[in-house]
Every structure is written in structure tokens, then in C-alpha cells.
């Protein structure tokens, strides 16, 4: 095995470096993976640009990356369900203890959870990486490594749609047509949503949303009023949507989400913005509009793999840029500039295929 482990390491705000680290040894319940494809997430860029997200502050150097798939090259002594050569998708959140959240099946809420590329935990944007084998999921032959890496953002969409109660015939508004808005669109459609309206500032992103199955696209302007935009949504749909999935975190968009949603409906907040946000809470209260939070995901990888393997969901068009691992800084700059949709880093020198 080549003992070179090129890694993308964030040392401090604005200080992103490529460096060689030792190839790790897997513990008894871990596998060593040769990484293949790792997507760049907005959160990776946010840590690079700001050195923190909310209460998660970068204090020591950290390997970035958490949207990932790779190949098993070494198996820990206690691992029985994976073998060398298996292609796997990585769920980046691994509970550290069997607390009440774990027992209830909501392990994403466990305060002590390990999570790739969330300080102080290292991510997997490197050549070789060890991970808990129970959170590595075998990919069927007809699912590519890139699709495996895209299960991470896809999982956010699955969790959001499940929290929202999207089902056969649901009408849905999605605020924001970035990667998370687009995967929420794909999942909502796969779960039976009859009509989906999606909004964004970018006409280019709305064009992608149309190609991915959005029934209506609304280009918004920064100066649009929240109630005015809610009215536009109602006009194109012919009624208020039953569910709104808010993927921007922008205050005016959260306001639009509440005004737009029908009485008795659900608003799910996926995008994260300012700590304190002014919203029309009384409108939600008197109309019994439920406001639900989303924090990452749980129990989504098997569903996502089934959706991809069956062809029910196609995430391949989301990948618009590819870079070899050696060009990571350029790849991050591409994401920072908002070019394309999903930038994918290829970590295996001998296999740069999707």
C-alpha cells in the first residue's frame, strides 16, 4: 500500500493546506478506507472562511470533508460485515455513547456525537481514512462512488422530507435551489409530492431545478417582500403549499415560508442563518403551522442507497465540477465562488472515474 496520505487540512481561518499525514491503523471496530470521491459542502467552505460555525470553533488543525465514499483496504479485528475491496458510503456522524437519544433512534441529537470535519473531529478529505465500520454502508454495483458521496447531502433531504411528513399528493415549497434545496426536491418527488415550487435568486440554479423535476420555479429578488412572495407561490400553485422546506437560513425566506404555508401545514427549517431571527410567529400560531427543525439526519443511508440503486432518484446531474485531490485549494475556491452545484474531489490517483 502506498504510504502517502495527502490530506486537506484547515489550520486556521483562511489557512487551508495540503499536507502528508501518516496512514492510520483501524481499531477493532473500524475499517481503513482508501478514499475515492469526497464532495465539498458549504460548511467546509464556511469553516475555511470563518474558522467556526456557531458554537463549533476551530482550535486545532482539522482535516475537512464529510460527503464521502471509498474502498475498504483493511478491516478491524471485530468487523464481520465488511471485507477488503468493498465499496462503501460513509455516514459521517457516529455516536460515541449509548445515551437516551441513541436509544430513541435519534442519535444525530446526541451532544457527544463524533462528526467528520466538525471541530475537533477530523474529516475524510484525504487518501486514507479510518471510520467506524457500522457507519460504512456497502454500495451496490450499480451505484457509483460519487453517488455514494452524494448520499450525505441526499440524507439531509430525506430527513427534511420525513420530518415534514411529505407523502403521496403533498404540495411542497422549497426555498433555495442550492445542493440541499435540489436534493430536497428529488426526495420530495420520490416520496410522492404532487407539485413542487422552488425559489432562488439564481436563474441558473432554477434551470437545474426544472431539469430535476420541479413543477414551478420562482426567481426571487433581494427586495421582494415576504408576503408578496408568499402570494406568488399561492398563485402559481393555485393554493398554499402543505409543506415548506426552507434551505437558505435567510430571515426573509423563513418569513416567506411561514406566510406561504397553508393552515395546519408544516415548515421545516434546514438552512441555518443568524442566531436570532424575526419571524411572523403569531401567523404560524393562529393557523397551526408547525415549525420543525432539522439537524443533519439519522437512519437515512439504507433508504438513500435503495433510492439510488432502484433509479428512483438520480443525483448524478448535481456534480458539475471535478478536481484531483492535489487541486483541493482550487476546488474550494470554485465552491466559494458559487460556481456550478457540487464540486467533487477525486482522492484515488489511480481511479479518477465517477
Secondary structure, DSSP 4 states (H G I P E B T S, - for coil): -----EEEEEEETTEEEEEE-PPPPP-TTEEEEEEEEEEPPHHHHHHHHHSEETTEE--S-EE---EEEEEEEEE-TT--S--TT-EEEE--EE-SS--HHHHTT-GGG-TT-EETTBTTB----BSEEEEEGGGEEEPPTTS-HHHHHHHHHHHHHHHHHHHHT--TT-EEEEE--SHHHHHHHHHHHHTT-SEEEEEES-HHHHHHHHHTT-SEEEE--TT--HHHHHHHHHHHHSS--SEEEE-S--HHHHHHHHHHSPTT-EEEE-S---SS----HHHHHHTT-EEEE--S-SS-HHHHHHHHHTTS---GGGEEEEEEGGGHHHHHHHHHTT-SSEEEEE--TT----
